[in-house]
């Protein structure tokens, strides 16, 4: 399953909008991704296109082209959606790990690299910016949703 980052999709869309109109267009886009179901979101996208296509033609087709990678988001309850609507956290972790290994030509062993990553991830997790209460609710829902996958752990 592939989930496109909603935040990046919105940012891409707002590239076509003047600074004066961004709040207004952003509010219209929010109606799409905050819909309760994928069907409702598609209906809201249609309303957005009817209202905004004349001024901002590239936005609607961009969402339509990526629709299949946007809608997995709607299969999850709100607790999980709060956590997965953006890939910023994943990208931040990835960037931190790349930065850590960038200036090193080689490692003595795979275990040395894994130890370095372990320590880096421990430090990264201390700086985690998401409030704990949101993480706990999301973790509980993820456990319920994916109990079969977790049975081996």
N, C-alpha and C positions, 0 to 999 in steps of 0.2 A: 504494500500500500504506500502510495506517495502522496504527501500533503504539501502543497505549495504554501509558502509563507504568506499569510493574509496581509501582514504589515508591508511586506515588499510589494505585493500586488497593489495595495493602496498607494504606496509611495510612487510606484511606476505610473499609476493613473494620474496622480496629482502633478506629474511632470508636464502634463498638457494643460494645466489650469493656471491662470494668473494668480499672483499672490493675494489679490483682493478677494478672489472667489473661492479660495481653497477651503476655508471653514465650511462654507455652504455645500460644496461638492463632497467634501469629506463626510459631512453629516448624511448625505444621500448614499454614499458608499457604505457607511456604517449600517444603514438599514438592510443592506444585502447580507453582510456577513454576521449580523446579529439576529438574523431570522431564526425561527425555531426549527425549521426543516429545510432540506435542499429544495423542495418544491416551492416553498414560500420565498426562499432566497432567489430562485429563478424568476419568480413573479416580480419580486422587487427589482431584479436586474432589468426586466422588461420595462418596468415603470421608469427606471433610471434612464434607459435608452430612449424611451419616448420623450422624456423631459430634457435630456442633456445631449442627445446625439447631434443635434444641429450645431451646437457650440463645440462639443468635445467628441467628435466622431471616433477617434482611436480607442477610447476607453471601453465602450461596450464590447466591440469585437475582441479586444484583448482579454476581457473577462470570459467571453464565450470560448475563445481558443483554449483557455486554460481551465475551463469549467470542470472537466473530469479530475483535474489535480487539485481543485479547490473544494469539491464537495465531500471528500472523506471526513472533513472537519465536522459535518453535520450528523455523522453517525454517532457522535459522542455527546454525553450530557454536558451541561454548562460547566461543571467543575473541571472537566478535562479540557474543554475548549479554552478556558482561561489560560491554560498552560501551553497548549499547542498552536494557538493562532499565530504565533511568531516563532521563527527559527533563530532569533537573535541569540538566545542562550547557547544553543548548539554551535552556532557560528563563533561565538565568543570563546567557547572552550576549544574549538578546533584551532582558532587563531593563536590562542595561548600555547597550545601544544606545538604548533608549527614554529612559533617564535622560539620556543625552547630548543628545538632541534635544528633550526636553520643554520647556525654558525658552527655546528659540529659535523665534521666530515664522516666520522664513524664512531661506533660504540664497541667496547670490548666484547660485549655479548648481547644477545637478545634480552637476557635477564637485566642487564644494566639499563637498557632502554626502558624496559617495563618498570623498573624501580624509579627511574627518573619521571616517567609518566604518572606513576602512583603518587609520588610526592607532589608533583605539579597539580594533579587533580585534587589532592587533599587541600592544597593552598587555595585553589580556585573555588572549591566548595565553601571555604570560610568567607569568601567575598560575595557569595551568592546574593543577588539583590531581591529575589522574590520573597514576599512575606511568607513566613512559615505556615500560617493558617491556610493559605491557598494551596501550598504544596501538600499538606496533610489531606485535604479534601480530594485533591487530584489523585494522590497516591491510593487512597481508599477506593475511588472509582476505577482506577486502572487495575487494581487488584481484582475487583469484581469482574471487570470486563475481560481480563486476560488470565483468569485463574488457572486455566489449563496450561498455559505457557509457564506459569510460575511454579507448577507442581514439582518440577525437577530441581528447584532451588532449595 
